[in-house]
Amino acid sequence: MATYQLQCFNTVPSLEVVPDIETSQRIDEILEALNRDERKEVLYLCESLHKDNTVACLKETLDSRAMSYGTAGNMFLLELLVHLGRYDIVRKVFGFSRDTVERSMGSWQVLPRFRVLMTQLSEDMTSEDVIMFKFLLSNILGRKRSEQAKNFLDIVIELEHLGEVSSQRVDILEELLVHIRRGDLANKLKVYKKSGNTNMLETKLQQTCQSHVNKYKFSSKPRGLCVIIDCVGNDGEMLEHTFKSLHFSVTLHKCLSVAQTVSVLRGLSQGSKELKGDGFVCCIISRTTATHLLATDSYDESLPLDDLSRLFAGDVCSALVDKPKLFFIQGYRVPEFQPCARLDQQDEDLETDGGVCPSSPSSIPSRADVFWSHCWTGEDQLQQGQHRSVYLKALTDAMHKGQRGSRHLVDLHLEVNGAVFKHNSRYPGQEYHIDLKHTLRKELYF
């Protein structure tokens, strides 16, 4: 996935679009004039892979994207309409003629180049081309996805979901285009790859606007503390190596009980020396229920998952106020149980009180600046020899890729989603499930 970028428009001489409170009204007018296929294309160009292209979904996406562009929000909307060729909406909503827009914008490109190229290829593909393309991809897409894909863009979206295609991975598309004798389109991909997947204008804009992005400071060395609690014993070292390479101070704890886990986390949240840096990472590998962490204990003792992020909330842990707090949880799900214990008890009192746990994963995270990624799979997978978590392997791979350049955390997690989705499609009896929530207030780049 492409990194979210803030593009500046102050070099466009003739178009004076002043951002105001009417931006949302402009979006309403635009959506009213777009048809279903255009809405799908706009959603894709907004760097989204959602399949819900209803007016309500796209309204929320455009509002968010326009706001993220700040003073250039209206120009972003204008660029979308120009790409669609909807100059009638441009005139109606913005009051600009086609000649004025084309003369002022020239070769300007603010939309993600990869996705613009995919929409252009889709327009050039015939129905026969699409049928042949789907046939060649039948082993990857499967029957259901193939039937649902109506055009080339639908196919690309499915391939991005599966992690087979991205702005950096287009070889499979190029090979198949050659195979169906569409060398003209394959050549466009070759040009795209040779250009380094970007152009001088985009690079200059990114450098010029980088200082204006509302983002967390995340560059100190060490970046912050990463605590890893591995109650299973399989992937702790892999995470340790990854976060050390990302310049975190890392502490790894193995095979802790619930009480020991609480003690470690409480000690960190109440300390200040260990939490120096720009952020905090907590990785936990453990047997769990839907709502509780079991660590190495039996059902008699447990820790509500909700309480993990609460321990490091700003009103509890002053050292992490306004700093990103990232949680990566790999759970191995066991059957539900009734008793539960809560963190507001003393460590030595972590015993059942006979009540039913009120905690719900939907409440995570409950405070600001939290990124919560919770993956779970069946406990039976631990019985396999040399088991390794697909989720954690994908996470570490994505993090290592991030070292090669500044990449948005959400983009990295999209790669994780793709890898997990691909695994699930190949091994339906060993599925992983991911719950991603966050209350980040700024952009976060690795």
RABELDA-V159514 format. One line per field, one symbol per residue. phi: phi as a letter, one per 30 degrees, with the letter a starting at -180 (. if undefined). psi: psi as a letter, one per 20 degrees, with the letter a starting at -180 (. if undefined). A space follows every 10 residues. Layout:
# RABELDA-V159514
phi=???
psi=???
This chain:
# RABELDA-V159514
phi=.dddbcccbd cddcccccda ddeddddddd ddcddddddd ddddddiccd cdcdeddded ddeddddddh dceddddddd ddddicddde dddcicdddd dddddhcebc dedddddddd dddddddded ddddddcedd didddddddc bddedddddd edidbadcbb eddddddddc icdddddddd dedddiiabd ddddddddce dcddbddbbd bddlcccccc ccjccdddde dddddcicdc bccchddddd dddddddddc cbddcdjcab bbcbbadbcd bbcchcdcdd babeeedddd dcdedcbddc dicdbcbbcc ccdcedbcda bbddddedcd bdcidcdddb eddcdcbdic ccbccbbddd dddddhdbdd dddddddddd ddddadbded ddddddeddd ddddddbddb dcbbccbabd cbdbcc
psi=qqppqoqqji iohionoopa iighhggggg hhiqrghhgg ggggijkqjq inkrggghgg ghggghhhic ijghhggghg hghikmhhhg gggijqrggg ghhhhcjpoh qpgghgghhg hhhiprhhgg ghghghjhhg hrgghghhoh ahhggggghh hijhqahinj ghggghhghj kmhhhhhhhg ggghikjarh ggggggghih iipnqqpljr oqhapoppoo jhjgjghghg gghhhjkqpp pppqlqrggh gggghghghi rhghkqaiap poppoqqrah iqpicjraih qrpphhighh hjqhignhij pjqpoppopo qoprqqrgqr rqiirqgijm rqjjrppiqp hijpqirqkp ooooqqrqhh hiiqpkpppg ghghghghgh hhhiroqphh gghhhggggg ggghhhmhil qqppopqqkp irqoq.
